[in-house]
């Protein structure tokens, strides 16, 4: 099930609208917020900095995957709306990496 989730997105079989809005912006952002919150709690508990940073940056590979999946799907889809989603995914990736 997990493998099919990643495979369908990587191969561009997931509709772009679902991939961008639900998978990336909604779920991806929720994961980032949750792990950043957990990292702040760990920091407040004075746990080692390496652990705090690991938890904070844990979703980065997933974020990169989602962004590249959007780009690959845009290549198959085309159009102005798809190009805006490509730009939006790049800005989202920057925002999640900085935040």
PASEBA-1860 file (N, C-alpha, C; in nm, 3 decimals):
! residues 99
1> XXXXXXXX> 0.082/-0.119/0.000/0.000/0.000/0.000/0.087/0.126/0.000 ~ 0.187/0.129/0.086/0.276/0.246/0.092/0.354/0.257/-0.039 ~ 0.401/0.144/-0.089/0.478/0.146/-0.214/0.391/0.195/-0.329 ~ 0.266/0.156/-0.333/0.177/0.201/-0.442/0.148/0.350/-0.430 ~ 0.142/0.401/-0.308/0.124/0.545/-0.287/0.238/0.622/-0.353 ~ 0.361/0.584/-0.321/0.477/0.652/-0.375/0.490/0.628/-0.526 ~ 0.468/0.507/-0.570/0.481/0.473/-0.711/0.382/0.553/-0.797 ~ 0.257/0.560/-0.755/0.157/0.632/-0.835/0.188/0.780/-0.845
9> XXXXXXXX> 0.243/0.836/-0.741/0.278/0.978/-0.745/0.404/1.001/-0.829 ~ 0.501/0.913/-0.814/0.625/0.929/-0.889/0.602/0.909/-1.039 ~ 0.513/0.820/-1.073/0.485/0.791/-1.214/0.383/0.887/-1.276 ~ 0.333/0.981/-1.198/0.238/1.078/-1.251/0.099/1.023/-1.272 ~ 0.064/0.916/-1.201/-0.067/0.854/-1.216/-0.172/0.915/-1.122 ~ -0.126/0.991/-1.024/-0.217/1.059/-0.932/-0.257/1.192/-0.995 ~ -0.386/1.226/-0.992/-0.427/1.355/-1.049/-0.350/1.471/-0.985 ~ -0.308/1.564/-1.068/-0.226/1.676/-1.022/-0.296/1.756/-0.912
17> XXXXXXXX> -0.423/1.776/-0.925/-0.498/1.854/-0.825/-0.491/1.786/-0.688 ~ -0.508/1.655/-0.684/-0.501/1.580/-0.558/-0.358/1.583/-0.501 ~ -0.262/1.563/-0.590/-0.123/1.562/-0.548/-0.082/1.696/-0.489 ~ -0.119/1.803/-0.555/-0.079/1.937/-0.511/-0.155/1.981/-0.386 ~ -0.288/1.980/-0.393/-0.368/2.037/-0.285/-0.376/1.947/-0.162 ~ -0.406/1.819/-0.183/-0.425/1.732/-0.067/-0.291/1.678/-0.015 ~ -0.218/1.610/-0.102/-0.096/1.543/-0.057/0.011/1.641/-0.012 ~ 0.033/1.744/-0.092/0.143/1.835/-0.061/0.100/1.945/0.037
25> XXXXXXXX> 0.004/2.027/-0.004/-0.030/2.142/0.080/-0.100/2.104/0.210 ~ -0.194/2.013/0.205/-0.269/1.979/0.326/-0.192/1.880/0.415 ~ -0.166/1.761/0.364/-0.101/1.657/0.444/0.046/1.691/0.470 ~ 0.117/1.731/0.365/0.259/1.765/0.380/0.282/1.877/0.479 ~ 0.199/1.980/0.471/0.212/2.092/0.565/0.177/2.048/0.707 ~ 0.075/1.964/0.722/0.038/1.915/0.855/0.153/1.834/0.916 ~ 0.217/1.751/0.835/0.331/1.673/0.885/0.443/1.765/0.929 ~ 0.472/1.868/0.848/0.578/1.963/0.882/0.547/2.038/1.011
33> XXXXXXXX> 0.425/2.081/1.027/0.386/2.155/1.148/0.396/2.063/1.270 ~ 0.347/1.940/1.257/0.350/1.845/1.369/0.494/1.816/1.413 ~ 0.582/1.791/1.318/0.720/1.758/1.355/0.796/1.881/1.405 ~ 0.764/1.998/1.352/0.827/2.120/1.405/0.781/2.145/1.548 ~ 0.652/2.121/1.574/0.601/2.134/1.711/0.666/2.035/1.805 ~ 0.680/1.912/1.760/0.748/1.811/1.841/0.892/1.851/1.867 ~ 0.959/1.904/1.766/1.098/1.949/1.783/1.106/2.060/1.888 ~ 1.009/2.150/1.889/1.008/2.256/1.991/0.987/2.199/2.130
41> XXXXXXXX> 0.901/2.099/2.142/0.880/2.033/2.271/1.010/1.967/2.317 ~ 1.076/1.897/2.226/1.203/1.832/2.260/1.308/1.935/2.301 ~ 1.308/2.048/2.233/1.401/2.156/2.268/1.369/2.209/2.408 ~ 1.241/2.225/2.436/1.198/2.269/2.569/1.235/2.171/2.679 ~ 1.241/2.044/2.644/1.281/1.941/2.740/1.432/1.930/2.753 ~ 1.501/2.016/2.679/1.648/2.022/2.682/1.713/1.891/2.639 ~ 1.650/1.828/2.539/1.709/1.708/2.481/1.821/1.750/2.386 ~ 1.906/1.657/2.348/2.020/1.693/2.263/1.977/1.763/2.133
49> XXXXXXXX> 2.057/1.861/2.094/2.026/1.941/1.976/2.019/1.854/1.851 ~ 2.105/1.752/1.842/2.104/1.666/1.723/1.968/1.597/1.708 ~ 1.906/1.561/1.821/1.775/1.495/1.817/1.667/1.595/1.774 ~ 1.673/1.714/1.829/1.576/1.819/1.794/1.584/1.849/1.644 ~ 1.705/1.866/1.592/1.722/1.897/1.450/1.682/1.780/1.361 ~ 1.709/1.659/1.407/1.668/1.541/1.330/1.516/1.536/1.315 ~ 1.447/1.557/1.425/1.300/1.555/1.420/1.248/1.669/1.333 ~ 1.306/1.786/1.347/1.262/1.902/1.269/1.280/1.880/1.119
57> XXXXXXXX> 1.393/1.823/1.080/1.423/1.806/0.938/1.382/1.668/0.883 ~ 1.319/1.586/0.963/1.277/1.454/0.920/1.187/1.455/0.795 ~ 1.097/1.550/0.780/1.010/1.545/0.661/1.074/1.599/0.532 ~ 1.196/1.648/0.537/1.257/1.707/0.417/1.263/1.611/0.298 ~ 1.306/1.486/0.315/1.304/1.396/0.199/1.164/1.376/0.141 ~ 1.064/1.368/0.227/0.926/1.355/0.180/0.883/1.481/0.106 ~ 0.922/1.597/0.157/0.888/1.722/0.091/0.951/1.729/-0.049 ~ 1.076/1.687/-0.058/1.144/1.685/-0.188/1.074/1.587/-0.282
65> XXXXXXXX> 1.038/1.471/-0.230/0.965/1.374/-0.311/0.836/1.433/-0.366 ~ 0.757/1.496/-0.280/0.630/1.554/-0.324/0.651/1.661/-0.429 ~ 0.751/1.746/-0.409/0.778/1.853/-0.505/0.817/1.794/-0.640 ~ 0.906/1.696/-0.639/0.947/1.634/-0.766/0.832/1.558/-0.831 ~ 0.745/1.498/-0.750/0.629/1.429/-0.805/0.535/1.528/-0.873 ~ 0.518/1.645/-0.813/0.436/1.749/-0.877/0.500/1.789/-1.010 ~ 0.629/1.813/-1.010/0.697/1.854/-1.134/0.683/1.748/-1.242 ~ 0.700/1.622/-1.205/0.690/1.513/-1.304/0.547/1.504/-1.359
73> XXXXXXXX> 0.448/1.525/-1.273/0.309/1.520/-1.317/0.276/1.640/-1.405 ~ 0.332/1.755/-1.372/0.310/1.876/-1.453/0.364/1.853/-1.595 ~ 0.478/1.787/-1.606/0.535/1.759/-1.738/0.438/1.679/-1.824 ~ 0.363/1.589/-1.763/0.266/1.508/-1.836/0.137/1.584/-1.863 ~ 0.103/1.675/-1.770/-0.025/1.744/-1.778/-0.017/1.867/-1.868 ~ 0.077/1.955/-1.838/0.092/2.079/-1.914/-0.018/2.180/-1.881 ~ -0.004/2.299/-1.934/-0.103/2.403/-1.914/-0.059/2.506/-1.812 ~ -0.128/2.620/-1.815/-0.094/2.732/-1.727/-0.119/2.698/-1.580
81> XXXXXXXX> -0.231/2.631/-1.552/-0.264/2.593/-1.413/-0.158/2.500/-1.358 ~ -0.115/2.405/-1.441/-0.012/2.311/-1.399/0.120/2.383/-1.374 ~ 0.153/2.480/-1.455/0.276/2.557/-1.436/0.272/2.635/-1.305 ~ 0.156/2.688/-1.272/0.141/2.758/-1.144/0.159/2.662/-1.027 ~ 0.111/2.540/-1.043/0.128/2.439/-0.937/0.275/2.402/-0.923 ~ 0.347/2.400/-1.034/0.490/2.372/-1.028/0.561/2.482/-0.950 ~ 0.528/2.606/-0.980/0.586/2.719/-0.907/0.545/2.714/-0.760 ~ 0.419/2.686/-0.733/0.371/2.677/-0.596/0.441/2.568/-0.518
89> XXXXXXXX> 0.468/2.456/-0.583/0.537/2.347/-0.513/0.681/2.385/-0.480 ~ 0.746/2.460/-0.569/0.882/2.505/-0.540/0.883/2.603/-0.423 ~ 0.787/2.694/-0.421/0.779/2.789/-0.310/0.744/2.719/-0.181 ~ 0.658/2.618/-0.189/0.622/2.540/-0.069/0.745/2.468/-0.014 ~ 0.824/2.410/-0.103/0.944/2.339/-0.059/1.041/2.435/0.011 ~ 1.059/2.552/-0.045/1.146/2.653/0.018/1.090/2.691/0.155 ~ 0.960/2.715/0.161/0.898/2.756/0.288/0.912/2.647/0.395 ~ 0.896/2.521/0.355/0.908/2.415/0.455/1.052/2.391/0.496
97> XXX> 1.145/2.415/0.406/1.287/2.396/0.440/1.336/2.506/0.532 ~ 1.286/2.627/0.512/1.328/2.742/0.594/1.255/2.742/0.728 ~ 1.126/2.707/0.724/1.043/2.714/0.843/1.066/2.605/0.933
END
